[in-house]
């Protein structure tokens, strides 16, 4: 995952600098992922990161079954570039 905004991995869970970098990664159903911030650029702007979260990666069919919704809201849950969904782990 080099070059995709991967910051580090704790306990096998990849940690990304932003939601956008997580969305670009090839995460598979059953994976977990974490973000340091909701948006990129926080470090260069001298700001503190906001929006840290952990996500459970599921297929789009699993997302629909779990939530009863057809499409993630792109606020709490996100469609990844590979079609899987990052569901906010609550």
MOQUI-V728014 format. One record per residue. N is the residue number from 1. RES is the residue in one letter. PHI is phi in whole degrees, -180 to 180 (none if undefined). Layout:
n=(N	N)
res=(RES	RES)
phi=(PHI	PHI)
This chain:
n=(1	2	3	4	5	6	7	8	9	10	11	12	13	14	15	16	17	18	19	20	21	22	23	24	25	26	27	28	29	30	31	32	33	34	35	36	37	38	39	40	41	42	43	44	45	46	47	48	49	50	51	52	53	54	55	56	57	58	59	60	61	62	63	64	65	66	67	68	69	70	71	72	73	74	75	76	77	78	79	80	81	82	83	84	85	86	87	88	89	90)
res=(X	X	X	X	X	X	X	X	X	X	X	X	X	X	X	X	X	X	X	X	X	X	X	X	X	X	X	X	X	X	X	X	X	X	X	X	X	X	X	X	X	X	X	X	X	X	X	X	X	X	X	X	X	X	X	X	X	X	X	X	X	X	X	X	X	X	X	X	X	X	X	X	X	X	X	X	X	X	X	X	X	X	X	X	X	X	X	X	X	X)
phi=(none	-59	81	-108	86	-71	-88	-168	-126	-110	54	82	-97	-67	-118	-108	-74	-158	-62	-59	-70	-65	-61	-83	-79	-87	-83	-111	-55	100	-78	-120	-144	-127	-121	-84	-148	-77	-123	-80	91	-63	-71	-72	-83	74	-98	-86	-69	-132	95	-61	-159	-118	-125	-98	-90	-134	-76	-64	-65	-63	-57	-62	-64	-71	-101	78	-107	-86	-133	-61	-79	61	-118	-106	-121	-133	-82	-84	-63	-88	95	-74	-123	-95	-94	-56	-85	-106)
